[in-house]
Amino acid sequence: MSNIFDGLRVIDCSSFIAAPGAATVLSDFGADVIKIEPPGVGDAGRNLSRLPGNPKTDQSYGWLLDNRNKRGMVIDLTQPDGQAVLHRLASQADVFITNYPLAVRKKLKLGYEQLAPLNERMVYASFTGYGERGAEAAKPGFDMTAYWARSGLMDGCRPDAGLPPARALTGMGDHPSALGLFGAIMVGLYQRERTGRGSEVGSSLIANGFWANGFNVQAALCGATFYARPPREQLFNALTAYYRCRDGKWLILTLLNEERHWPVLTKCLGREVLVDDPRFAKQADRFKHSHALIAELDAAFATRDRAEWRQILNAAGLVFEIVASAEDTATDQQAIDAGVLVPFENDTLMTVDSPLHVAGVAKVKPRKAPDVGQHTDEVLREAGYDAAEIARLRDGKAVA
């Protein structure tokens, strides 16, 4: 079977991570995605991985991940000729994706009102920080602010209430939000199948952040009483806590079937005596004396390295996981076997696949992200421009 989206033309007129990420998922299933960048250095997302504090390497890994498989072209959208080029591309596209600020869209003539009359079958996918209605609709937002901080996740994920709020990792809210926008595009394409007409669809960082924290947001909406997160050593349940091993590495337990797994754990740890300890006899007892039980388990886990505990706990069928570092993820064999990590086409370098699959359908072999303007002339020719018109556009710097 051919790729699901073979023949689907997508214009990615967006920047950074979330909106381009939605286009990347489409490309993984065969869509022809054309990445539009401004003149000069191109999309600011190209240099995101070079900012201070991010992992250092010669490769622009953020750009590789979020713009693989795409064809790249440069258009100066501040010029009327550049806007005319984009309008022609939009008139031939199935999907148009943008996260430009609403006022900028109007100025550059790439809003839904400007593009929809050119192509009644086009799905216009809009991504914003704070939605498109309300007093803050025009407010700039990134995943750190609109997704992570505004949603309550930043406050709720601090290790304990006495410590500062937890800072998110780069793209931690953008990548889940990309799937939200991808889902909206799928709904738009399905509606087009039924009606023959495109529509405007969208998503936002604030919507995805509230959805990610939906358990607690719904609790707040129901007037629930919240409890401050205690330090690790004072957690309410020792069997869903995390523990440091002899080598300084961590693992986390999630033993929800306690009556079955509590005796198994004590045997794994060589602490069978704990089963007969009246403080830990029943679940209610273990909850009541969780601080003491955490101390007991701390002492036990400190006697072996994490790799040893991993073998022991796996063999016993207990529910746990290592607290992996980013370096650990790069060599995760299960992730490789399951197709979570896949190689770029004709390369040994791996990348993270989009987290969706369809049985019996192969996804596109990941291709490296384009250089700035790499496919400008190619795309223009496909759009119907002849050599003289392309030369004129280049001379006027409308494209590059």
Helices and strands as residue ranges (DSSP letters): E 9-13, H 18-28, E 32-37, G 44-50, H 61-66, E 71-74, H 80-91, E 95-98, H 102-108, H 112-115, G 116-118, E 123-128, I 143-149, H 153-156, H 174-195, E 200-204, H 205-212, H 214-221, G 232-234, G 238-240, E 242-244, E 250-253, H 258-269, G 272-276, G 278-280, H 283-288, H 290-301, H 306-315, E 320-322, H 326-329, H 333-337, E 341-343, E 350-352, H 376-382, H 387-395
